[in-house]
Every structure is written in C-alpha cells, then in structure tokens.
C-alpha cells in the first residue's frame, strides 16, 4: 500500500481547515485530461464534506506528454506567491484547451498578477518547489495523474463523487476510533 | 523446441524470478536495426520494466512516468529498459510519439521468450506481466515485483531498491 512520503505542511497549497479530520492530497498536472475530469468531481467532494475536509494540491507535471504543464505549474506558483493559488488552479482546469504562454499571460492579467513576477516564474523561480512536489510524489507511489491520497494512503478506487465521499467518511471514522 | 513441449505454455505457472537469482541474459532489438544485450550493460544497475503493451490508453502511463523520472534513475547510474512483446517498429512509433528517452526492447520473436525466462509471461493474454526487476552491476537480480496487470506500480519500489544497492559504508555496516 503506497503512502504519502512527504507530510502535508506549510509549504503546501491547501483549502479547508488544517485540523480537518481528513486530508485529501491530489498530485495533478494542469494539462492532463484525467485531472480535468477529476476537477469538478473534487469540487463536489469538497462541497459535500465542508469543514471536515482539507484539500491539498501538489504538482506532478508530466512535461514530455503535456508540453504546457510545466509552464502552467509555474503560473500557479506565481499566483500562489500573490495569494491567488486556488483562483489560478481553477482557472487552469477550466481552460485546459488554452494553456500556451499567451493564454497564461492573459490569465495572469485577469488575476491581477504582475507581468514581471509571472516572467520570473517562467524563468524558473519556483522550479525547485515544483520538482520537490514531483519527486515527493514519485517516492509516495504516484503512478500517473491524478493520484489521490486520503489521510496519507493512496486511493485506487473509482473517482466519482459518491465513491470518494464514502472513502473519506471511512477515513474520518477510522481516525476517531 | 523440446523444453516447451515438456512444459506446455498453458499449464506453466508464472513465478517471477526473485532477488538473488542471476538475471537471464538476452539480446533483443532496441530499434529495428540495433540489438541490445544485457551483458553489454554489466557494471551498472539495470531496471528491467516488463509491461503488457505499447499504446496504453492512459496518460501518465507507466513508461511516460518512468521517462519523467529518468534523471532520478541516472543519479544511481541506473539504465532503464522497457520490454514488451511488441515489435521494434511498434516500439519506435510509441517512443517517438511519447518522447521516450530510454530503450524499449522487443521480446517479439520467439514471442515472449525473455519474459518466460524471467517468469513473467502471461500465456492466456499473449503479453507479459507488469513486472519490475532491479539487477545489480554483477548481473544479479536484487529486487523484483509483479504488479496487478491493470495497476501501474509507480517508481517508489525501484528507487528504494536502487538505494539499497548503494555502498553501505556510510550507514554503519553490521559487525
């Protein structure tokens, strides 16, 4: 059974309370169509769980397959340093068909990001962080994207809302024993 | 051949070779006109990754994942070899389309012969198991793992096995 090798911490992008009974970690690639399919499902899971769930996103760009995935991750990090990671995350998954540099610059302007800060991201300012996410994922048994971990254990079940909510409830229950 | 007559394929149990066994030598096509022999790579760790077929329909598939992790394998001076029963031309097209930067070996004729010697052929499917072997520089298998055929095993096990091959001096050898 594969387990999360890197504990969730202050370096992570997270939504929901830090003391939520369940933490769901996604290793994702902004250009991966399967991550795109999972995006609205995970939103629905978050709505269903409310404050009982903390959701964490970590980068796992597979750039040989997805030529825009690296830049998209850099864009998200630039937004993150301006406190807008999740707006960027949502914007990318809602526009997966347009992730070339010009589109990313356009999204940056829409989010009010500084153009120079975005350029610095494209020049590699956050690449160490992105690589650290990626390698932590490899060490955790990430085997493609999206890979999901519920309270540190890789989830290999069906990726529909009902299955995920059931698995999360189960994790919450077992934690309280 | 007489040995296959003695052990019909459809009754042969597949048991992957385990740690400690000598890695069976082979020479297979890596491109339509180049062969690669395991013995040519002696002296460095080898990661031998059997997989069922080229053109797996998932993204971030096993070979694509390993391609992305190549720099990490290279830190251990390890050479990754993908291997399936697909032919060399099929491998060439697959590697080009996925931008793979490591050899894909064609266990094509006689079909699956190398997989059989490693104990990872699936006669019922005509393909191989999804199986991983880490072979040390002396040609000894040091770790092997057979994943359920539908589940990409990831790379955490490979990296742990490569780490275990490293000299133990700094970790306090047992007296």
Interface residues (C-beta under 8 A of the other chain):
Chain A: X2 X5 X29 X32 X33 X34 X60 X62 X63 X64 X65 X66 X134 X135 X138 X139 X140 X141 X142 X143 X144 X145 X156
Chain B: X58 X59 X60 X61 X62 X64 X65 X67 X68 X69 X72 X98 X99 X100 X151 X152 X153 X154 X155 X156 X159
